[in-house]
Amino acid sequence: LTSELQQQFGGSRAVTRPSQDAFMGFSAPTRVTEVLIRSGLTVKKGDLIMRGDDAEDAALLKIQEVRVAEPLQVEGAKASMDLAKLEYDRLREAFAKNASGVQEVERARLGYEVRRIEYLVALNQETQEKLQLDRMRARVDKFRVRAPFDGIVDTVNADVGQVVNENEKIVRVVDIDPLWIDVNAPTDDK
């Protein structure tokens, strides 16, 4: 600090530090494919700073998005269940008028029950596909380094093409608004 600032703090030395400080890296080993921000630039919370090699996981994510976008299995199972229910109801009505046999009605009832179970299985699979989509998004996100808060990029210690491990700290983001100042309290009595 300058002597003028030292005088303001009674001649004591002071240390400044950011109010928020984050050292970051990827959560999985990867090859750096993009560095979008350089040291000294301002970032907003969530801004993409660096991207790792996510090509394989991004392709799997797209496949999963297609699976979830069109719930054809659920629609097909529902239509099949509705048709089986209609046939069962009509055979019961016919049986009530002595126009159908017990075996036909029982077969229709069991057919409907099978289609109902298939529909429930399709709904369960659709739920699992949506959960898998969330899992795939999280997997792709492992290859992204994003700003954890509004601040300034202090250091970027990786270049495109560099292979980094999950425990390497390759980016530092700091928030200096406010800037914290630690001043040692004087110990002598004056």
Long-range contacts (C-beta under 8 A, 24 or more apart in sequence): 9-183, 10-186, 11-186, 12-183, 12-184, 12-185, 12-186, 13-183, 13-184, 14-181, 14-182, 14-183, 14-184, 15-181, 15-182, 16-179, 16-180, 16-181, 16-182, 17-179, 17-180, 17-181, 17-182, 18-151, 18-174, 18-175, 18-176, 18-179, 18-180, 19-175, 19-176, 19-177, 19-178, 19-179, 19-180, 20-148, 20-149, 20-151, 20-173, 20-174, 20-175, 21-172, 21-173, 21-174, 21-175, 22-148, 22-149, 22-172, 22-173, 22-174, 23-169, 23-171, 23-172, 24-49, 24-145, 24-148, 24-169, 24-170, 24-171, 24-172, 24-173, 25-145, 25-164, 25-165, 25-166, 25-167, 25-168, 25-169, 25-170, 25-171, 26-50, 26-52, 26-142, 26-143, 26-145, 26-164, 26-166, 26-168, 26-170, 27-142, 27-166, 28-52, 28-142, 28-143, 28-166, 29-163, 29-164, 29-165, 29-166, 30-54, 30-143, 30-163, 30-164, 31-161, 31-162, 31-163, 31-164, 32-158, 32-159, 32-160, 32-161, 32-162, 32-163, 32-164, 32-170, 33-160, 34-160, 35-156, 35-158, 35-159, 35-160, 37-153, 37-156, 38-153, 38-156, 39-153, 39-154, 39-155, 39-156, 40-152, 40-153, 41-152, 41-153, 42-150, 42-151, 42-152, 42-153, 43-147, 43-150, 43-151, 43-152, 43-153, 43-173, 44-147, 44-150, 45-147, 45-148, 45-149, 45-150, 46-146, 46-147, 47-146, 47-147, 48-144, 48-145, 48-146, 49-145, 49-146, 49-147, 49-153, 49-156, 49-171, 49-173, 50-144, 50-145, 50-156, 50-158, 50-170, 50-171, 51-143, 51-144, 51-145, 52-142, 52-143, 52-144, 52-164, 53-143, 54-140, 54-142, 54-143, 54-144, 57-136, 57-139, 57-140, 57-142, 57-143, 58-140, 60-136, 60-139, 61-133, 61-136, 61-137, 61-139, 61-140, 64-129, 64-132, 64-133, 64-136, 65-133, 67-129, 67-133, 68-126, 68-129, 68-130, 68-133, 71-126, 73-122, 73-125, 73-126, 74-119, 74-122, 74-123, 74-126, 76-122, 77-115, 77-118, 77-119, 77-121, 77-122, 77-123, 78-119, 78-122, 80-115, 80-118, 80-119, 81-112, 81-115, 81-116, 81-118, 81-119, 83-115, 84-108, 84-111, 84-112, 84-114, 84-115, 84-116, 85-112, 85-115, 85-116, 87-111, 87-112, 88-112, 145-170, 145-171, 147-173, 148-173, 149-173, 149-175, 150-175, 151-175, 151-176, 152-176
